Amino acid sequence: MPRLLTSISLLVGLIATACTQSSGLLNSEEAPDWITGQPQDYPDSRYLHATGSASTAERAQDRALANLAKIFEMQVRESSTTTQDVQSFRAGGVESVEASARIASRVNIHTSEMIAGARVAARWQSPADLTHHALAVLDRSQASNNVRGEIDRLDREIAYVMASAQTRLPDLRKVADLQAAIVMLTERNALQKTLKVLDLSGRGKPTSWKLSELKAEQMQVIRSMNIRAVVTADAVGDLAKMLQGAMANAGFNAAVDYSGYVLSATVATQDMIEQQGWYWLRGTLELGLLSPDGTSLGNKSWALKVSAQQPDQLNQRMLAEIDRTLKSELKQTVLDFAVAEQ
C-alpha cells in the first residue's frame, strides 16, 4: 500500500490546485447529513463523494480528496501479487545488491486524469472537539467522461501494439508486444468495471479484445520457440534438471543444440554458519538471457536463505528453494527480458 498512498498524496495536490469552486463552511452546531450518511445536496445518482476529517481544515480537505481518489484506486485495482526481487550489479569493481518489489498484473491507472473536476463542496467544524470535516464530490457524468477518455487512450495503444505484434516473427519481440497488450487490456477491463458502475445504463464501453485470447496467442508463440538452457555454475547440484523443469512449467521448449536464445542459470552459495543451534545457508540464484546475436538482454538474481537443525538438511532445502523460485519467477523474468529486446 505505500505506493498507493504516495500516488494519492501527489494526486491531492493536483486536485486541490484544480478546484475552482470554493467550499462552504457550515457554521452549525448540528452535524450535517454527510458526516454520517448520504449528502442530500449531492445524491449518489449524480455524484461520487467522500469525506475526510482532521485537526486542521486544510488536512481535512486533503483527506477528503484523497479518499475520493481511493474510490477509483480501489475499484480499478485488481488483486495483485507482490514478490521481492534482489538484483546484484558491479560498479567500480564493487558488487552491490539491490532489492525491489515487483507487483504482478499491476494496473497502472492515471487517477489524476480520471477524477479531474473533483472539489471540496462543504466543510464543517465540530464544536464539541473542534475536529474539521470536509466533503469532496465529483459529478458522476464527469467521472464517466474521464474514465472513457482513459479507455479511449488504452484502445489506441492496444491497437498499435497488436498491429506491431502481427508483423513479428514468433520470437521474444512478439511475446513482448503481446505482453504489453495483455497488461493494457487488463487495465482497460478494470476501467470498464468502474465505468459500468458509473454509467447508469450499466453497459460501459465494451471491447472486442479478449484477455483469454491474447494470453493463448502469447502462449502459442512461447511454445513455438526453442531456448537453449545453460548452467554456468552449480554449487548445490541438480540445477540443470530444475531449470529444465521450470522452463517446461512456463511453456518454453528447451533445445539441446540451438543457436538462438540462450538462458543461463547460476547458483552460488556462501559458507554454512551456525547460530544458537541452527544451521544457515545463504546463496544466490541468477538468470541471464542472450539474444541470437549474443547480446545480453538482462540478468536477474535472487538472494536465497535456508535453515535447518541438522547441517546435512541444508542442501536439500536449498534445492527446494531454488526449484520454487525458478517455477514462480522464470516466465515473468523472461518476459521482462523480452521487453529489453524491443
Protein Blocks (a to p, Z undefined) as FASTA:
>chain_A
ZZmmmmmmmmmmmmmmmpmbdcdddddfbdcfklmmccfklcfklpccdddddfbfklmm
mmmmmmmmmmmmmmmpccdddddddddddeehiacdddddddehiacddfklmmgoiacf
bdcddfklopacddddddfklmmmmmmmmmmmmmmmmmmmmmmmmmpccdfklmmmmmmm
mmmmmmmmmmmmmmmmmpmnlnopadfbdfklmmmmmmmmmmmpccddddfbdfkgoklm
mmmmmmmmnopacdfbdcbdcddddddddddddeehiacdddddddddddfkopafbdcd
dddddddfbfklmmmmmmmmmmmmmmmmmmmmmmmmmmmmZZ
